[in-house]
C-alpha cells in the first residue's frame, strides 16, 4: 500500500514537466493509457469473463464508472489550475465527505470523533484557502472548485458501492475504473483537440496512465482484501505527503505556509479519526473473542 501511494503521488511532479500538453489533453492521454493498460491487465488477472461481468454489472457499476470518470477529469484539470499541494489537501476531504454522504443517503450513524474531524478539517481548508484568496490569488478559487469535484465524486462512488453491498450486490471496483477511464477519454477527446503534445509529453502521460493510475488501482484493490478499511485510509494519506514532497523537490513547487498549516489540520483530523476507529474495532474484536477456559 505504501508503494501504491508512491505511485499515486507522481501525478503532480510529472505534470509539471510537460512541455506542450495542457488541461483536457493531459486528462485525455492519461485516461486513454489507463484504459489501454487495464484492457490488458484485467483479462490477464481475472480472465475474459471480466468483460461479461461489465455488461451485466448493473446500474451501480456504471454509476461508479461515471464517478471515476469525473474524478480522473477533475484531478488532472485541477493540477493545471492550482498547486499540487492545494489539490492533494482538497482531495484529502474524501473520507469525511464520504462519511457525511453515508449519513445523509444511507443512514449510517457517525460517531462524535468523525463529527469533530469534519469540523477541524473544515477549519483547516478554510484557513488554507482563505489566506491565499486574501492575497489576491484568484486562480486558487477555480482550482479549488475543480479539485473539490474529486472528493465529492468519490463520496458518491463509495456511497453507491455501499448501498449496492447492502442490497447483496458487490461492485468490482477495477472494472468500474476501466469504465471511468473510457468515459473520461471519450468526454475529453473533443475538448483536447487539436493535440499539442509532443513525443516527450505523450511518454510522460503514458507513464501516468500505466504506473500512476492503472497498476496502483489494481494493487490497492488487492491491498484492501488484506488490510482493514481504516488501515487503508491511513496509509492512503501518504499520497499527500509524498505528492507535495515530489512537487517541491522535483519541480521546485514550494507550498505556501498556509497550505502546510491547513493541510496539517486536515491530515491530523483524518489520522485521529481513523486511528480511533481502528483502535475501537480492535478493542471490540478482542472482547468478542472468548478467553481460554
Secondary structure, 3 states (H helix, E strand, C coil): CHHHHHHHCHHHHHHCCCCCCCHHHHHHHHHHHHHHHHHHHHHHHHCCHHHHHHHCCHHHHHHHHHHHHHHHHHHHHHHHHCCHHHHHHHHCCHHHHHHHHHHHHHCCCCCHHHHHHHHHHHHHHHHHHHHHHHCCCCHHHHHHHHHHHHHHHHHHHHHHHHHHHHCCCCCCHHHHHHHHHHHHHHHHHHHHCCCCCCHHHHHHHHHHHHHHHHHHHHHHHHHHCCCCHHHHHHHHCHHHHHHHHHHHHHHCCCCCHHHHHHHHHHHHHHHHHHHHHHHHHHHHHHHHCCCCC
